[in-house]
Amino acid sequence: MTGSDAQLLARRRFLAAKQPTTGRSALPDRQRITTKSHETVVRALRDANRKLQ
């Protein structure tokens, strides 16, 4: 594992530890997106992934 991988893993663990058990995002309000926006992003990423395969 490289140093950047270790830093990324540490960051993910830090964010996971902050994640509330209620299912709400640990992101600050200004970084949250609506469910509709999230679905749009997921759909676009899935379409792009299909095109790469």
CNS distance restraints for C-alpha pairs under 8 A (distance, minus, plus):
assign (resid   1 and name CA) (resid   5 and name CA) 5.90 0.50 0.50
assign (resid   1 and name CA) (resid   6 and name CA) 6.49 0.50 0.50
assign (resid   2 and name CA) (resid   6 and name CA) 6.26 0.50 0.50
assign (resid   3 and name CA) (resid   7 and name CA) 6.21 0.50 0.50
assign (resid   4 and name CA) (resid   8 and name CA) 6.13 0.50 0.50
assign (resid   5 and name CA) (resid   9 and name CA) 6.12 0.50 0.50
assign (resid   6 and name CA) (resid  10 and name CA) 6.08 0.50 0.50
assign (resid   7 and name CA) (resid  11 and name CA) 6.13 0.50 0.50
assign (resid   8 and name CA) (resid  12 and name CA) 6.18 0.50 0.50
assign (resid   9 and name CA) (resid  13 and name CA) 6.15 0.50 0.50
assign (resid  10 and name CA) (resid  14 and name CA) 6.10 0.50 0.50
assign (resid  11 and name CA) (resid  15 and name CA) 6.21 0.50 0.50
assign (resid  12 and name CA) (resid  16 and name CA) 6.00 0.50 0.50
assign (resid  13 and name CA) (resid  17 and name CA) 6.08 0.50 0.50
assign (resid  14 and name CA) (resid  18 and name CA) 6.49 0.50 0.50
assign (resid  15 and name CA) (resid  19 and name CA) 6.31 0.50 0.50
assign (resid  15 and name CA) (resid  26 and name CA) 7.22 0.50 0.50
assign (resid  18 and name CA) (resid  26 and name CA) 6.10 0.50 0.50
assign (resid  19 and name CA) (resid  23 and name CA) 7.76 0.50 0.50
assign (resid  19 and name CA) (resid  24 and name CA) 7.47 0.50 0.50
assign (resid  19 and name CA) (resid  25 and name CA) 6.36 0.50 0.50
assign (resid  19 and name CA) (resid  26 and name CA) 4.87 0.50 0.50
assign (resid  20 and name CA) (resid  24 and name CA) 6.27 0.50 0.50
assign (resid  20 and name CA) (resid  25 and name CA) 7.15 0.50 0.50
assign (resid  20 and name CA) (resid  26 and name CA) 6.59 0.50 0.50
assign (resid  25 and name CA) (resid  32 and name CA) 7.58 0.50 0.50
assign (resid  27 and name CA) (resid  31 and name CA) 6.04 0.50 0.50
assign (resid  27 and name CA) (resid  32 and name CA) 6.14 0.50 0.50
assign (resid  28 and name CA) (resid  32 and name CA) 6.55 0.50 0.50
assign (resid  33 and name CA) (resid  37 and name CA) 6.11 0.50 0.50
assign (resid  33 and name CA) (resid  38 and name CA) 6.41 0.50 0.50
assign (resid  34 and name CA) (resid  38 and name CA) 6.16 0.50 0.50
assign (resid  35 and name CA) (resid  39 and name CA) 6.11 0.50 0.50
assign (resid  36 and name CA) (resid  40 and name CA) 6.27 0.50 0.50
assign (resid  37 and name CA) (resid  41 and name CA) 6.26 0.50 0.50
assign (resid  38 and name CA) (resid  42 and name CA) 6.15 0.50 0.50
assign (resid  39 and name CA) (resid  43 and name CA) 6.01 0.50 0.50
assign (resid  40 and name CA) (resid  44 and name CA) 6.19 0.50 0.50
assign (resid  41 and name CA) (resid  45 and name CA) 6.18 0.50 0.50
assign (resid  42 and name CA) (resid  46 and name CA) 6.12 0.50 0.50
assign (resid  43 and name CA) (resid  47 and name CA) 6.16 0.50 0.50
assign (resid  44 and name CA) (resid  48 and name CA) 6.15 0.50 0.50
assign (resid  45 and name CA) (resid  49 and name CA) 6.05 0.50 0.50
assign (resid  46 and name CA) (resid  50 and name CA) 6.18 0.50 0.50
assign (resid  47 and name CA) (resid  51 and name CA) 6.38 0.50 0.50
assign (resid  48 and name CA) (resid  52 and name CA) 6.44 0.50 0.50
assign (resid  49 and name CA) (resid  53 and name CA) 6.47 0.50 0.50
